[in-house]
Amino acid sequence: MNHTNKLLYTALVLSVLSIWGIAQTNQTENQKALQRELAEYIKTRGISAQSLTNSQLPSSAGPIIATNNGVTITQGPGASIPEGPEPQGGWFTPRYTAEGVIKRELFSSSGDAQFTLTNPFSFSMGDNQFWKAKVSMSIGDEEISVTSVSFVTCDGTNIYCVLSNGSVDEKDGKAPILSPGVLPIERDEIVGLLWTAFVSGEHLVSMEDADAAKLPNLLPGKSTGDPAAWCLNFDYGLHSFSRNTLLSNGVYVLDKSRVYPDIDDYPFLDEPEGDFSKEFITGRIQYLMGIEQTNHAVSTYTAKKTGLFSGYGVPILFDAENFSLPETNNAPPPCVARMSGIVTNVIINPQVVPLLPQITGVAGVQDKRFKEKKGIFYRNYLFYRVTNEWELSVDSPRLKEIASQAYALRVGEPVSDSFSKRKLVFLAILILPIPILCIWYYRGRRES
């Protein structure tokens, strides 16, 4: 293990220990067997663990009350509304909060692990597909290290995200991003996996079968930049509990009938903002069109173990794999990335918290709610500054004014004559004073 990997491994262990708890209570033989299975799963995934006392559990957790399937159960403070003014967006009362770790592995074409990262997370599930996620990332060495925490929330209408520079306090949020809808299509593969594990079952049971089969693939990461995420069929199974439904397994397979030749045939894609991104997307579409057969597996998801906590089903062990897409059918596609998730602690009756992640000070917002293509122009997002609060209303006069000026010319589109003439007039206005100033300066020099 090289120096950097040792540091990453140490950081991984410390991160796991910071969210780990194993109850020192009387256990049945079945519970002990399940805990041994959990320990073996952790061992095979390269995660170390040890028993901790209550004082070493995260601050959000209360006293240990039991274990279930080897998972610690802690008692939260309950659903009482905190004192003080109501925060922007109101309060959020989770059904439960699950804490754990996701391990990510990237593989070479020969199957060797090229890169491994481990991310502690917490996920709070609410009613009506309301949810909050927190994901930590640490990478680096003794000289250079980067630590960040991503806070993501869905309020049933939009998805909000802020980042903090290593602080686990959600009040330290910066770099806010706001996107429409209930699918985290703008987020990375970790949030995609968490949504798949904890939320997708509730989402799928509310959809018609034909629509559910067209769920975009969130497991490789941000799907607004990859047309392949939108030309797949999703085959899945569900596991129903008394108070919720979870995805038990799923596979995304290529559907050649949904591979279209033009970028405009993929309305959820971001418009390319430069030649490089356009070449990537068009090349990706051409590659998809060149694949000989349909039904190639692109991504898979499996809930290996679930537990029941206060009537809610919670995924405990879950895996996802992403595969390359071969142009021919001669060999099965290799796995290029794997994510392994494990829940180590479930908090029942968790505390009520602000629904929206909070913005600290002045921050620039990337607002994706105004994405539009209009002739030869496009608008992927608005960028504007806020102070301490989100700009929630799309009918805000301020945002409408910003939106009217946020269009850009689509890459590769010819500039119209009228547009060219306007540019020439503007350029002439800028250049015209230059010779006059030169003459004035030259005369002044001669007179002096």
PLY file of the C-alpha trace (Angstrom):
ply
format ascii 1.0
element vertex 448
property float x
property float y
property float z
element edge 447
property int vertex1
property int vertex2
end_header
0.00 0.00 0.00
1.63 3.30 -1.06
1.82 6.43 1.09
-1.27 8.11 -0.35
-3.34 4.96 -0.10
-2.28 4.53 3.54
-3.50 8.02 4.29
-6.74 7.42 2.46
-7.18 4.17 4.37
-6.49 5.90 7.69
-8.98 8.63 6.82
-11.46 5.93 5.87
-11.07 4.16 9.23
-11.42 7.39 11.18
-14.48 8.35 9.16
-16.05 4.98 9.81
-15.26 5.17 13.51
-16.85 8.60 13.73
-20.21 7.18 12.63
-19.92 3.66 14.02
-21.69 2.13 17.01
-22.28 -1.47 18.04
-24.69 -1.96 20.95
-23.39 -3.71 24.05
-26.75 -5.35 24.73
-27.92 -8.91 25.02
-28.22 -10.42 21.56
-29.86 -13.53 20.26
-27.78 -16.04 18.33
-29.51 -14.86 15.17
-28.47 -11.27 15.85
-24.92 -12.40 16.51
-24.90 -14.33 13.23
-26.19 -11.32 11.35
-23.57 -9.13 12.98
-20.85 -11.60 11.96
-22.20 -11.43 8.40
-22.07 -7.64 8.56
-18.51 -7.76 9.86
-17.50 -10.10 7.04
-19.09 -7.76 4.51
-17.13 -4.88 6.00
-13.93 -6.91 5.92
-14.32 -7.88 2.26
-15.01 -4.24 1.38
-11.81 -3.10 3.10
-13.53 -1.29 5.96
-12.28 -1.64 9.53
-14.59 -1.29 12.52
-14.57 -1.50 16.30
-17.11 -1.19 19.09
-17.64 2.31 20.41
-19.21 3.75 23.49
-22.24 6.01 23.34
-20.06 9.09 23.79
-18.26 8.29 20.53
-21.41 8.18 18.43
-22.27 11.17 16.24
-23.79 14.14 18.00
-27.11 13.58 16.19
-27.50 10.18 17.81
-28.84 9.43 21.25
-28.48 6.41 23.53
-28.20 2.95 21.99
-31.42 1.02 22.51
-30.95 -2.15 20.42
-29.41 -3.74 17.35
-31.17 -5.02 14.25
-29.40 -7.09 11.60
-26.14 -6.03 13.19
-27.05 -2.36 12.87
-27.03 -0.08 15.89
-30.34 1.57 16.73
-30.14 4.85 18.60
-32.92 6.91 20.11
-33.35 10.41 18.70
-34.75 13.37 20.64
-38.19 13.13 18.99
-40.24 15.28 16.67
-40.63 18.40 18.78
-40.33 21.69 16.90
-37.22 23.61 17.97
-37.64 26.97 19.59
-37.02 30.11 17.57
-38.21 31.43 14.22
-39.20 29.01 11.49
-36.39 28.62 8.94
-36.82 29.30 5.24
-38.69 26.34 3.73
-40.01 25.21 7.10
-39.07 22.26 9.30
-38.34 18.69 8.27
-39.42 15.69 10.36
-37.59 12.55 9.17
-39.10 9.08 9.41
-35.61 7.88 10.32
-31.95 8.80 9.75
-29.53 6.16 8.48
-25.76 6.58 8.82
-23.13 4.57 7.03
-20.36 4.37 4.46
-20.15 4.05 0.68
-17.03 2.61 -0.91
-16.34 3.45 -4.57
-13.96 1.46 -6.78
-12.88 2.21 -10.34
-11.54 -0.67 -12.44
-9.25 -0.94 -15.44
-10.18 -2.98 -18.52
-8.25 -5.89 -16.98
-10.40 -5.78 -13.85
-7.81 -4.27 -11.50
-8.97 -1.67 -9.00
-7.36 1.60 -10.07
-8.84 3.94 -7.51
-10.81 3.59 -4.27
-12.63 6.21 -2.23
-14.79 5.86 0.86
-17.50 8.34 1.79
-19.35 8.45 5.13
-22.97 9.51 4.71
-26.22 10.10 6.53
-29.63 9.91 4.89
-32.91 11.12 6.38
-36.14 9.93 4.77
-39.38 11.87 5.16
-42.90 11.78 3.83
-43.89 12.59 0.23
-40.36 11.79 -1.03
-38.86 14.54 1.11
-35.28 13.60 2.01
-31.96 14.99 3.17
-28.51 13.55 2.49
-25.07 14.40 3.85
-21.95 12.98 2.18
-18.35 13.52 3.31
-15.24 13.26 1.18
-11.59 13.42 2.23
-8.64 12.89 -0.10
-4.99 13.92 -0.11
-1.76 13.49 1.80
0.25 15.25 4.49
0.97 18.24 2.25
-2.28 18.65 0.35
-5.65 17.43 1.55
-9.18 18.29 0.56
-12.20 17.68 2.74
-15.73 18.63 1.83
-19.26 17.82 2.93
-22.17 17.89 0.51
-25.68 18.59 1.84
-28.53 17.70 -0.51
-32.28 18.12 0.13
-35.44 17.37 -1.84
-38.63 19.22 -0.86
-40.85 17.29 -3.28
-40.51 20.02 -5.93
-36.85 20.99 -6.18
-33.46 19.66 -5.11
-31.08 21.91 -3.17
-27.37 21.37 -2.60
-24.68 23.24 -0.69
-21.07 22.40 0.10
-18.97 23.10 3.14
-15.21 23.02 3.43
-15.02 20.04 5.74
-17.55 21.29 8.28
-20.33 18.88 9.20
-22.49 21.83 10.24
-25.12 22.39 7.57
-25.18 26.09 8.49
-21.79 26.52 6.78
-23.19 25.91 3.28
-21.63 27.56 0.22
-21.75 27.06 -3.59
-25.53 26.47 -3.66
-27.13 24.61 -6.58
-30.88 24.49 -7.20
-32.43 22.07 -9.70
-36.07 21.24 -10.51
-37.86 17.95 -9.92
-37.42 15.03 -7.52
-34.69 13.11 -9.37
-31.09 14.08 -8.47
-29.99 14.13 -12.12
-27.53 16.97 -11.40
-25.75 15.17 -8.58
-22.88 12.68 -8.42
-23.01 8.90 -8.29
-23.02 8.78 -4.47
-26.26 10.76 -4.22
-27.57 8.73 -7.16
-26.90 5.51 -5.24
-28.43 6.86 -2.02
-31.55 7.97 -3.89
-31.77 4.57 -5.58
-31.40 2.70 -2.28
-33.65 4.82 -0.05
-36.12 6.70 -2.29
-36.58 5.00 -5.65
-39.01 2.38 -4.32
-41.40 5.08 -3.13
-40.96 6.87 -6.45
-41.61 3.79 -8.57
-44.82 2.71 -6.83
-46.35 6.09 -7.69
-45.59 5.76 -11.42
-47.16 3.91 -14.30
-45.15 0.87 -15.37
-44.22 2.35 -18.73
-42.93 5.55 -17.12
-41.12 3.71 -14.36
-39.25 1.62 -16.92
-37.80 4.84 -18.34
-36.22 5.99 -15.09
-32.92 7.71 -16.00
-29.78 6.02 -14.82
-28.48 7.91 -11.77
-25.81 5.37 -10.78
-22.90 6.59 -12.97
-23.39 10.18 -11.78
-24.69 13.39 -13.32
-27.05 12.32 -16.11
-27.55 15.76 -17.68
-24.27 15.31 -19.53
-24.64 11.76 -20.87
-27.28 10.76 -23.46
-26.85 7.10 -22.47
-28.64 7.79 -19.18
-31.85 8.52 -21.11
-32.04 5.65 -23.61
-32.32 2.74 -21.19
-35.05 0.50 -19.85
-35.13 -0.16 -16.12
-36.13 -3.66 -15.03
-36.67 -3.80 -11.28
-38.18 -5.54 -8.28
-39.71 -3.95 -5.19
-39.86 -4.98 -1.52
-42.92 -3.67 0.30
-42.93 -3.02 4.05
-45.78 -1.88 6.27
-44.87 1.80 5.96
-42.75 2.12 2.82
-41.38 0.37 -0.27
-37.74 -0.20 -1.22
-36.07 -1.18 -4.47
-34.82 -4.76 -4.05
-32.93 -5.02 -7.36
-32.73 -3.32 -10.71
-30.86 -3.36 -14.00
-30.57 -0.62 -16.61
-30.37 -2.07 -20.12
-29.79 -0.32 -23.43
-32.88 0.21 -25.57
-31.72 0.93 -29.13
-35.20 2.21 -30.06
-34.58 5.17 -27.74
-31.17 6.08 -29.18
-31.78 9.18 -31.31
-29.30 10.88 -33.66
-29.66 14.50 -32.56
-28.80 16.26 -29.30
-32.20 17.96 -29.36
-33.83 14.53 -29.05
-32.56 14.40 -25.44
-34.44 17.25 -23.73
-32.95 16.65 -20.28
-29.34 17.04 -21.45
-27.53 20.27 -20.76
-26.76 22.19 -23.92
-23.01 21.89 -24.73
-21.19 25.06 -23.69
-18.10 24.52 -25.83
-16.66 22.52 -28.70
-15.20 19.87 -26.39
-18.47 19.10 -24.61
-20.38 19.07 -27.89
-17.87 16.65 -29.43
-18.21 14.39 -26.39
-22.02 14.27 -26.54
-22.25 13.85 -30.30
-19.52 11.20 -30.16
-21.39 9.42 -27.39
-24.58 9.40 -29.45
-22.73 8.04 -32.49
-21.19 5.33 -30.32
-24.61 4.33 -28.96
-26.04 4.19 -32.47
-23.17 1.92 -33.54
-23.88 -0.74 -30.93
-25.19 -3.81 -32.73
-27.73 -5.15 -30.26
-29.98 -3.90 -27.52
-30.37 -5.15 -23.92
-26.77 -4.63 -22.86
-26.61 -4.12 -19.09
-25.32 -0.64 -18.27
-25.82 -0.56 -14.49
-27.16 -2.88 -11.80
-28.38 -2.38 -8.25
-28.92 -4.98 -5.51
-30.18 -4.58 -1.94
-28.31 -7.43 -0.27
-29.90 -6.96 3.14
-32.68 -4.83 4.58
-33.90 -4.21 8.12
-37.18 -3.11 9.69
-37.02 -0.07 11.96
-40.24 1.29 13.49
-42.16 -0.23 10.59
-39.91 1.27 7.90
-37.76 -0.86 5.65
-34.18 0.41 5.51
-31.45 -0.86 3.13
-28.50 -2.13 5.17
-26.18 -3.64 2.55
-26.46 -2.54 -1.08
-24.27 -2.66 -4.19
-24.28 -0.99 -7.60
-22.10 -1.73 -10.62
-21.55 0.19 -13.86
-20.46 -1.52 -17.08
-18.94 -0.34 -20.33
-21.00 -0.67 -23.50
-19.40 -2.91 -26.16
-19.96 -2.23 -29.84
-20.26 -5.96 -30.51
-21.84 -8.82 -28.62
-18.72 -11.01 -28.60
-17.95 -10.69 -24.89
-19.75 -9.54 -21.74
-18.94 -5.91 -20.88
-16.46 -5.42 -18.04
-17.38 -3.71 -14.79
-15.79 -0.25 -14.76
-17.03 0.95 -11.35
-18.57 -0.50 -8.21
-20.19 1.15 -5.19
-20.79 -0.76 -1.95
-23.03 0.78 0.70
-23.43 -0.20 4.33
-25.67 1.28 7.01
-24.08 1.11 10.46
-26.53 3.11 12.55
-30.23 3.99 12.33
-31.66 6.80 14.43
-35.35 6.45 15.19
-37.38 9.49 16.23
-34.65 11.80 14.91
-34.68 15.50 15.62
-36.64 18.01 13.57
-34.28 20.09 11.41
-34.58 22.88 8.82
-35.76 21.39 5.53
-33.53 23.41 3.22
-29.74 23.41 3.48
-28.69 26.77 4.78
-26.57 29.30 2.93
-23.90 31.21 4.83
-23.12 34.81 3.92
-22.99 35.89 0.27
-22.91 32.98 -2.18
-23.30 32.50 -5.92
-26.22 30.25 -6.88
-26.39 28.00 -9.94
-30.13 27.79 -10.62
-31.13 25.07 -13.12
-34.88 25.77 -13.00
-34.66 28.10 -16.01
-33.04 25.71 -18.50
-34.38 26.33 -22.00
-33.51 26.04 -25.70
-34.84 28.82 -27.89
-33.89 28.74 -31.57
-30.15 29.23 -31.89
-29.89 30.26 -28.23
-29.92 28.30 -25.00
-29.91 28.83 -21.24
-28.60 26.02 -19.03
-28.87 27.89 -15.73
-28.94 31.25 -14.05
-26.07 32.48 -11.93
-26.76 35.09 -9.29
-25.78 36.00 -5.75
-27.84 35.64 -2.60
-27.25 36.41 1.05
-28.13 33.73 3.61
-31.33 32.57 1.86
-32.49 30.83 -1.29
-34.40 32.65 -4.01
-37.37 30.28 -4.01
-39.88 31.87 -6.40
-39.32 31.44 -10.14
-41.70 34.40 -10.57
-39.32 36.70 -8.75
-38.90 39.92 -10.80
-35.18 39.75 -10.11
-34.85 36.21 -11.51
-37.02 37.02 -14.51
-34.74 39.94 -15.34
-31.62 37.78 -14.97
-33.23 35.03 -17.07
-34.00 37.43 -19.92
-30.28 38.22 -20.22
-28.88 34.72 -19.64
-29.20 33.28 -23.16
-26.07 32.18 -25.01
-25.51 31.24 -28.64
-25.56 27.48 -29.20
-22.18 26.00 -30.14
-21.73 25.69 -33.90
-24.78 27.76 -34.81
-24.19 30.33 -37.58
-24.62 33.92 -36.51
-27.50 35.63 -38.32
-26.91 38.73 -40.48
-28.89 40.94 -38.12
-26.87 39.64 -35.19
-23.62 40.27 -37.10
-24.70 43.81 -37.99
-25.49 44.58 -34.36
-22.05 43.33 -33.36
-20.39 45.48 -36.06
-22.26 48.59 -34.96
-21.30 47.94 -31.34
-17.66 47.38 -32.39
-17.66 50.62 -34.41
-18.94 52.55 -31.41
-16.07 51.16 -29.37
-13.39 51.77 -32.02
-14.51 55.21 -33.29
-13.01 57.24 -30.42
-9.59 55.61 -30.79
-8.27 57.66 -33.80
-9.71 60.84 -32.29
-7.87 60.17 -29.05
-4.68 59.40 -30.99
-4.91 62.73 -32.90
-5.61 64.61 -29.69
-2.66 62.95 -27.96
-0.29 63.62 -30.92
-1.25 67.31 -31.12
-0.78 67.69 -27.41
2.71 66.26 -27.67
3.66 68.66 -30.52
2.32 71.72 -28.69
4.25 70.79 -25.60
0 1
1 2
2 3
3 4
4 5
5 6
6 7
7 8
8 9
9 10
10 11
11 12
12 13
13 14
14 15
15 16
16 17
17 18
18 19
19 20
20 21
21 22
22 23
23 24
24 25
25 26
26 27
27 28
28 29
29 30
30 31
31 32
32 33
33 34
34 35
35 36
36 37
37 38
38 39
39 40
40 41
41 42
42 43
43 44
44 45
45 46
46 47
47 48
48 49
49 50
50 51
51 52
52 53
53 54
54 55
55 56
56 57
57 58
58 59
59 60
60 61
61 62
62 63
63 64
64 65
65 66
66 67
67 68
68 69
69 70
70 71
71 72
72 73
73 74
74 75
75 76
76 77
77 78
78 79
79 80
80 81
81 82
82 83
83 84
84 85
85 86
86 87
87 88
88 89
89 90
90 91
91 92
92 93
93 94
94 95
95 96
96 97
97 98
98 99
99 100
100 101
101 102
102 103
103 104
104 105
105 106
106 107
107 108
108 109
109 110
110 111
111 112
112 113
113 114
114 115
115 116
116 117
117 118
118 119
119 120
120 121
121 122
122 123
123 124
124 125
125 126
126 127
127 128
128 129
129 130
130 131
131 132
132 133
133 134
134 135
135 136
136 137
137 138
138 139
139 140
140 141
141 142
142 143
143 144
144 145
145 146
146 147
147 148
148 149
149 150
150 151
151 152
152 153
153 154
154 155
155 156
156 157
157 158
158 159
159 160
160 161
161 162
162 163
163 164
164 165
165 166
166 167
167 168
168 169
169 170
170 171
171 172
172 173
173 174
174 175
175 176
176 177
177 178
178 179
179 180
180 181
181 182
182 183
183 184
184 185
185 186
186 187
187 188
188 189
189 190
190 191
191 192
192 193
193 194
194 195
195 196
196 197
197 198
198 199
199 200
200 201
201 202
202 203
203 204
204 205
205 206
206 207
207 208
208 209
209 210
210 211
211 212
212 213
213 214
214 215
215 216
216 217
217 218
218 219
219 220
220 221
221 222
222 223
223 224
224 225
225 226
226 227
227 228
228 229
229 230
230 231
231 232
232 233
233 234
234 235
235 236
236 237
237 238
238 239
239 240
240 241
241 242
242 243
243 244
244 245
245 246
246 247
247 248
248 249
249 250
250 251
251 252
252 253
253 254
254 255
255 256
256 257
257 258
258 259
259 260
260 261
261 262
262 263
263 264
264 265
265 266
266 267
267 268
268 269
269 270
270 271
271 272
272 273
273 274
274 275
275 276
276 277
277 278
278 279
279 280
280 281
281 282
282 283
283 284
284 285
285 286
286 287
287 288
288 289
289 290
290 291
291 292
292 293
293 294
294 295
295 296
296 297
297 298
298 299
299 300
300 301
301 302
302 303
303 304
304 305
305 306
306 307
307 308
308 309
309 310
310 311
311 312
312 313
313 314
314 315
315 316
316 317
317 318
318 319
319 320
320 321
321 322
322 323
323 324
324 325
325 326
326 327
327 328
328 329
329 330
330 331
331 332
332 333
333 334
334 335
335 336
336 337
337 338
338 339
339 340
340 341
341 342
342 343
343 344
344 345
345 346
346 347
347 348
348 349
349 350
350 351
351 352
352 353
353 354
354 355
355 356
356 357
357 358
358 359
359 360
360 361
361 362
362 363
363 364
364 365
365 366
366 367
367 368
368 369
369 370
370 371
371 372
372 373
373 374
374 375
375 376
376 377
377 378
378 379
379 380
380 381
381 382
382 383
383 384
384 385
385 386
386 387
387 388
388 389
389 390
390 391
391 392
392 393
393 394
394 395
395 396
396 397
397 398
398 399
399 400
400 401
401 402
402 403
403 404
404 405
405 406
406 407
407 408
408 409
409 410
410 411
411 412
412 413
413 414
414 415
415 416
416 417
417 418
418 419
419 420
420 421
421 422
422 423
423 424
424 425
425 426
426 427
427 428
428 429
429 430
430 431
431 432
432 433
433 434
434 435
435 436
436 437
437 438
438 439
439 440
440 441
441 442
442 443
443 444
444 445
445 446
446 447
